[in-house]
Amino acid sequence: MDVRLTQRHRPVYADLDGTVIKSDLLWETLFMLARQTPESLWRVPLWMAAGKARLKAELANRIEFDASLLPYREEVIAELARAQAEGRRTVLATGANEKLAHAVSTHLGVFDEVMASSETVNLTAEAKLDRIRREGDREGFDYLGNSHEDICLLEAATEPTVVAPDREARRWQRRTGAHLVGAGDRSRLLRDCLKAMRPHQWAKNTLVFVPLVLAHDYTNVMMILEAIVAFVAFSFAASSVYIVNDLLDLDADRRHRTKRHRPFASGAVPIPIGVWLATGLLTLAVALGTTLGLGFQAVLAGYLVLTTAYSFALKRMLLVDVLALAALYTIRAIAGGAAMGIELSFWLMAFSSFFFLSLALVKRFTELAESDAAPGRKIVGRSYRASDLEAIGQAGMTAGFASVLVLALYLDSPEVREINNLPWLLWPLCPLVLYMVVRIWILARRNEMHEDPVVFLLHDWRSQMMIAFGAALFAISAYV
């Protein structure tokens, strides 16, 4: 028989997880469950005890699944489309639950059949190979797979194709010389993991140094070291939270114009790596926290509790979300005081509350302005409508002005006269803060604010000048 004719009659079987898509549907659905129905999470161990097939079926039946949002491998889909156009039978052969597999097949339109896990059978490895052999194709079959569980199928295939392989599958591919697609780049994976940690957001954690600056004790080496440890601990804790947030927001991020390029949403970093990374960072944060005393540990625990509540519920509550964001900013300053044993004043707490509320509203204003939501419709994952934009802007400006008012009252208080030799020298702080508040809101209204407002203030050279000038005024007023 002609080789080309034989090939034309040979079916093509393709795995789903890691092959057709860059992700794993078991992990995807687990985090969808955590996002959509967190009250069901306690059942997961019971489903696992009943077997992997039962777990996959229960997850599939309890979530809202949109196959169009998955991170697909375009080169694999193009290859399957070519095979189908040549008249070859294409089969999606996956360990994912049949309900999800059929949704993917319907969306892509490049598969003639679907072979997937049921509630009782987990169709992976040998079980999948047995099922394919029962099909009885005399000309053999081609197979596309990516993991160690696919090796037995790749060995049995007439033409095996290894797609973005894991370590064992890569070792098999090198030994056999099988066709390779999407080998991956370990250095790029490391860069993407670092990107997922969002180190640029660590700038917000410099707020732990605020109590040290206001205490005018700049030569206390021990306090400086404690502040540095607190900064690192909060940075690791915050990064672990960012990763968990991204894993919980996969669907929403994939619908977003820019967030869909994030490491987990795009499939650049596998979800299991994200879980391990978040766990490791949190462990390091807690370990560092134990060196700073119970006060700091309590504040760090409060931060984690609040940010978890924000991720699961508060971020979708009208106005409660921005109040929580403002509190998360303020907690960083509280943590710095707890680490160094500095009691924070009422004035600092009041100023921080209004100032960071203004910045939190900037963040929400920017998200709403950049969203594609139609008038009267809520933006994805939030409780705001496009028509709320003006109200958010007015509330944010008002909160910013309130922070300047609190600062003015503080500068005229007895406390300032007691600790500063030249208290009148601090009055330029009011116009400096007013400048930063008004400028950031003008930029937000111009749609020129594309990052976290606190990070913007710390990276923007004009704001840096204002902050440096203000710090110099504090130092001169205290020591001259």
C-alpha positions in Angstrom: 0.0 0.0 0.0 1.2 3.5 -0.8 2.8 5.1 2.3 0.9 8.3 1.8 -2.4 6.4 1.5 -1.5 4.5 4.7 -0.8 7.7 6.5 -4.1 9.2 5.2 -6.0 6.3 6.8 -4.1 6.4 10.0 -6.0 8.2 12.8 -4.4 10.9 14.9 -4.9 10.9 18.7 -4.0 14.0 20.7 -3.8 14.4 24.5 -5.4 17.5 25.9 -3.6 18.6 29.1 -0.2 20.0 28.3 -0.6 19.1 24.6 -3.6 20.8 23.0 -3.7 23.3 25.9 -0.8 24.7 27.9 -2.5 23.9 31.2 -4.0 21.0 33.1 -7.8 20.8 33.4 -7.7 19.0 36.8 -5.8 22.0 38.3 -7.9 24.5 36.3 -11.2 23.1 37.6 -9.9 22.8 41.2 -9.2 26.5 41.2 -12.5 27.3 39.4 -14.2 25.4 42.2 -12.3 27.5 44.8 -13.4 30.7 43.0 -17.0 29.8 42.1 -18.1 27.6 45.0 -15.5 27.7 47.8 -18.0 26.2 50.2 -17.5 22.9 48.3 -13.8 22.7 48.9 -14.2 20.5 51.9 -15.6 17.8 49.7 -12.4 17.5 47.6 -10.6 15.0 49.9 -13.8 12.8 49.8 -13.8 12.8 46.0 -10.1 12.1 45.9 -10.6 9.1 48.2 -13.2 7.8 45.7 -10.6 7.9 42.9 -9.3 10.4 40.4 -12.1 9.8 37.9 -14.7 10.6 40.5 -12.8 13.8 41.5 -12.6 15.0 37.9 -16.3 14.3 37.3 -17.4 16.1 40.5 -15.3 19.1 39.6 -16.6 19.2 36.1 -20.2 19.1 37.2 -19.9 21.9 39.8 -18.3 24.6 37.8 -19.1 27.0 34.9 -16.6 26.1 32.2 -15.8 28.2 29.2 -13.6 26.3 26.8 -12.8 29.4 24.7 -10.7 30.9 27.5 -8.1 28.1 27.7 -4.5 28.7 26.7 -4.3 26.6 23.5 -1.2 25.6 21.6 -1.8 27.1 18.2 0.8 25.0 16.4 -0.8 21.8 17.7 -4.3 22.9 16.6 -2.9 23.8 13.2 -1.4 20.4 12.8 -4.7 18.7 13.8 -6.6 20.9 11.4 -4.3 19.9 8.5 -4.7 16.2 9.4 -8.5 16.6 9.4 -8.4 18.4 6.1 -6.4 15.5 4.6 -9.3 13.2 5.6 -7.6 11.6 8.6 -9.7 10.8 11.7 -8.7 13.1 14.6 -9.5 12.0 18.1 -9.2 14.0 21.4 -7.9 11.3 23.7 -7.6 12.8 27.2 -7.7 12.0 30.9 -9.9 15.0 31.4 -13.5 14.5 32.2 -15.7 13.8 29.2 -18.0 16.9 29.8 -15.0 19.2 29.6 -13.4 17.3 26.7 -16.6 17.6 24.6 -16.7 21.3 25.3 -13.1 21.7 24.1 -13.8 19.6 21.0 -16.9 21.6 20.1 -15.0 24.9 20.5 -12.0 23.9 18.4 -13.8 22.0 15.7 -10.7 20.0 14.7 -11.7 16.7 16.3 -13.9 14.0 14.8 -14.3 12.0 18.1 -13.7 12.4 21.8 -12.2 9.8 24.1 -12.2 11.0 27.7 -12.5 10.0 31.4 -15.9 9.1 32.8 -17.1 9.1 36.4 -15.6 5.6 36.9 -12.7 5.4 34.4 -9.6 7.6 34.5 -8.5 7.4 30.9 -4.7 7.9 31.2 -1.6 5.9 30.4 -2.3 2.2 29.9 -6.1 2.6 30.2 -6.0 5.1 27.3 -3.7 2.8 25.2 -6.1 -0.2 25.8 -9.0 1.9 24.6 -7.2 3.0 21.5 -6.2 -0.6 20.7 -9.8 -1.7 21.0 -10.5 0.7 18.1 -8.6 -1.8 16.0 -7.0 0.5 13.4 -4.9 -1.8 11.1 -2.7 1.0 9.9 -1.7 1.9 13.5 -2.1 5.4 14.9 -0.3 8.7 15.4 -0.2 10.2 18.9 0.6 13.6 20.4 1.4 13.7 24.1 3.6 15.6 26.6 4.0 13.7 29.9 5.5 10.6 31.4 1.9 9.1 31.4 2.0 9.4 27.6 5.2 7.4 27.1 3.5 4.1 26.7 1.2 5.6 24.0 4.1 7.3 22.3 6.0 4.0 22.1 3.0 2.3 20.6 2.3 5.0 18.0 3.4 4.8 14.4 4.5 8.4 14.4 4.8 9.9 17.9 5.0 13.6 18.5 6.2 14.9 21.8 4.7 18.3 22.7 6.4 20.6 25.4 7.5 17.5 27.4 8.0 17.0 31.1 11.4 15.7 32.2 10.7 11.9 31.6 9.0 12.5 28.3 11.9 14.7 27.2 14.3 12.0 28.1 12.3 9.5 26.0 12.2 11.9 23.1 16.0 12.4 23.1 16.6 8.6 23.3 14.2 7.8 20.4 14.5 11.0 18.3 10.7 11.4 18.1 9.3 14.6 16.6 9.4 17.4 19.1 7.1 20.4 19.3 7.5 23.3 21.8 10.6 22.1 23.7 10.3 24.9 26.2 13.1 27.0 27.7 14.0 26.5 31.4 15.5 30.0 31.7 12.3 31.5 30.3 10.3 29.5 32.8 12.4 30.9 35.6 11.8 34.4 34.3 8.1 33.8 34.1 8.1 32.5 37.7 9.8 35.7 38.8 7.3 37.7 36.8 4.5 35.8 38.6 6.0 36.9 41.9 5.6 40.6 40.7 8.9 41.9 42.3 8.0 45.4 41.0 5.1 45.4 43.5 7.6 45.0 46.4 8.1 48.7 46.2 4.8 49.0 48.2 6.4 47.2 51.1 8.8 50.1 51.6 5.8 51.4 53.7 7.3 49.3 56.6 10.0 52.0 56.8 7.6 54.8 57.5 7.5 54.4 61.3 11.3 54.5 61.3 11.4 57.7 59.3 8.8 59.4 61.5 10.6 58.3 64.7 13.7 60.3 63.6 15.9 57.4 64.8 17.9 57.0 61.6 21.1 55.8 63.3 19.6 52.8 65.2 21.2 49.9 63.3 19.0 47.3 65.0 15.8 49.0 64.0 17.0 49.4 60.4 17.8 45.7 60.3 14.4 44.8 61.7 12.8 47.0 59.1 14.7 45.3 56.3 13.7 41.8 57.6 10.0 43.0 57.8 10.3 44.3 54.2 11.6 41.0 52.9 9.0 39.0 54.9 6.1 41.1 53.6 7.5 40.9 50.0 7.5 37.1 50.1 4.1 37.0 51.7 2.7 39.5 49.2 4.2 37.5 46.3 2.6 34.3 47.6 -0.8 36.1 47.7 -0.3 37.5 44.1 0.3 34.0 42.8 -2.8 32.6 44.6 -4.9 35.5 43.3 -3.7 34.9 39.8 -4.6 31.2 40.1 -8.1 32.1 41.4 -8.6 34.7 38.7 -7.6 32.7 35.6 -10.9 33.1 33.8 -11.2 36.8 34.6 -7.6 37.5 33.6 -8.0 35.6 30.3 -10.9 37.9 29.4 -8.8 41.0 30.2 -7.0 42.8 27.4 -3.6 42.9 29.2 -3.9 40.5 32.1 -4.4 37.5 29.7 -0.6 37.7 29.2 0.2 36.9 32.8 2.3 33.8 33.4 -0.6 31.6 34.7 -3.4 32.9 32.5 -1.2 32.5 29.4 -0.1 29.0 30.4 3.6 30.0 30.5 3.9 28.7 34.1 2.1 25.4 35.0 -0.4 25.7 37.8 1.4 23.1 40.0 4.6 25.2 39.9 2.5 28.1 41.1 1.2 26.2 44.0 4.7 25.1 45.1 6.1 28.6 44.6 3.3 30.2 46.7 3.8 27.7 49.4 7.5 28.2 49.5 7.3 32.0 49.6 4.7 31.9 52.4 6.9 29.5 54.4 9.9 31.9 54.0 7.7 34.8 55.1 6.5 33.1 58.2 10.0 31.9 59.1 11.4 35.5 58.8 8.4 36.8 60.8 9.3 34.6 63.8 12.5 36.6 64.2 10.6 39.8 64.7 8.3 38.9 67.6 4.7 38.2 68.2 3.5 41.7 67.3 4.8 41.5 63.8 3.6 37.9 63.4 0.1 39.0 64.4 0.1 41.8 61.9 1.4 39.5 59.2 -1.3 37.0 60.0 -3.9 39.7 59.8 -2.6 40.8 56.4 -2.8 37.2 55.1 -6.4 36.8 56.5 -7.6 40.1 55.0 -5.9 39.5 51.7 -7.4 36.0 51.5 -10.8 37.4 52.3 -10.2 40.0 49.6 -9.4 37.4 47.1 -12.4 35.2 47.7 -15.1 37.7 48.5 -14.3 41.3 49.3 -12.9 42.3 45.9 -16.4 41.7 44.4 -18.2 43.9 47.0 -19.0 47.5 46.1 -16.8 49.9 48.0 -15.8 47.2 50.5 -13.1 46.3 48.1 -11.4 49.7 48.1 -11.7 49.9 51.9 -9.9 46.6 52.1 -7.2 47.7 49.7 -6.6 50.9 51.7 -6.4 48.7 54.9 -3.8 46.4 53.2 -1.6 49.5 52.4 -1.9 50.8 55.9 -1.2 47.4 57.4 2.3 47.6 55.9 3.1 50.7 58.0 1.6 49.0 61.1 3.8 46.0 60.4 6.9 48.2 60.3 6.0 49.7 63.7 5.4 46.2 65.2 8.7 45.0 63.9 10.7 47.9 65.4 8.6 48.3 68.6 7.4 51.8 67.5 3.9 52.8 68.5 2.0 54.4 65.6 0.3 57.7 66.3 -3.4 58.5 65.6 -2.2 61.1 63.1 -0.3 58.5 61.0 -3.2 56.1 61.0 -5.7 58.8 60.0 -3.5 60.2 57.2 -2.8 56.7 55.9 -6.4 55.7 55.9 -7.5 58.6 53.7 -4.4 58.7 51.5 -4.4 55.0 50.7 -8.2 55.1 50.2 -7.6 57.7 47.5 -5.0 55.5 45.9 -7.2 52.4 46.1 -10.0 54.3 44.3 -7.4 55.3 41.7 -6.7 51.6 41.1 -10.4 50.8 40.7 -11.0 54.0 38.6 -8.3 52.9 36.2 -9.6 49.3 35.9 -13.1 50.6 35.2 -11.9 53.1 32.6 -9.9 50.4 30.8 -12.6 47.8 30.9 -14.7 46.8 27.9 -17.9 46.7 30.0 -21.0 48.2 28.3 -22.8 51.0 30.0 -25.0 49.6 32.8 -23.0 46.3 32.8 -20.6 45.3 35.6 -17.0 44.7 34.8 -15.8 41.1 35.1 -15.1 40.1 38.7 -16.1 43.5 40.2 -19.3 45.2 41.4 -18.8 48.4 39.5 -20.5 49.6 36.3 -19.1 52.0 33.7 -21.6 54.6 35.0 -19.9 54.6 38.4 -16.7 56.1 37.0 -17.5 59.7 38.0 -18.6 58.8 41.5 -15.4 56.9 42.1 -13.3 59.8 40.8 -15.1 62.3 43.1 -14.7 60.0 46.1 -11.0 59.4 45.4 -10.2 63.1 45.1 -12.2 63.8 48.3 -10.3 61.2 50.2 -7.0 62.6 48.9 -7.9 66.1 50.1 -9.0 64.7 53.5 -5.5 63.2 53.9 -4.0 66.6 53.3 -6.3 68.2 55.9 -5.3 65.5 58.4 -1.6 66.3 57.6 -2.2 70.1 58.1 -3.9 69.4 61.5 -1.0 67.2 62.5 1.6 69.8 61.6 -0.1 72.3 63.9 -0.3 69.8 66.8 1.7 69.9 70.0 3.3 66.5 69.1 5.1 68.1 66.1 6.4 71.1 68.2 7.8 68.7 70.8 9.9 66.5 68.4 10.9 69.1 65.8 13.2 72.1 66.3 11.8 73.9 63.3 8.2 72.7 63.0 7.2 75.5 60.6 9.7 74.0 58.1 7.3 71.1 57.6 4.4 73.1 56.2 5.5 72.6 52.6 4.6 69.0 53.1 0.9 69.9 52.5 1.3 71.3 49.0 3.7 68.4 48.2 1.1 65.7 49.1 -1.6 67.8 47.4 0.5 67.9 44.2 1.0 64.1 44.2 -2.7 63.4 44.9 -4.1 65.8 42.2 -1.5 64.7 39.7 -2.1 61.0 40.0 -5.9 61.6 39.6 -5.3 63.8 36.5 -3.2 61.0 35.0 -5.9 58.4 35.8 -8.5 60.5 34.1 -6.2 60.8 31.1 -6.0 57.0 31.0 -2.2 57.3 31.6 -2.2 55.3 34.8 -1.4 51.7 34.0 0.0 50.3 37.2 -0.6 50.1 40.9 -0.8 53.8 42.1 1.6 53.1 45.1 4.1 51.5 42.8 3.7 54.5 40.4 4.4 57.0 43.1 7.6 55.2 44.1 8.8 54.9 40.4 7.7 58.2 39.0 10.6 60.7 39.1 8.4 63.7 39.9 6.9 61.8 42.9 10.4 60.7 43.9 11.5 64.3 44.0 8.5 65.2 46.2 9.1 62.3 48.6 12.8 63.1 48.8 12.1 66.7 49.4 9.6 65.8 52.2 12.1 63.4 53.8 14.7 66.2 53.8 12.3 68.6 55.4 11.7 66.0 58.2 15.4 65.5 58.8 16.3 69.2 58.8 13.3 70.1 61.0 14.3 67.5 63.6 18.1 67.9 63.7 18.9 71.6 62.8 
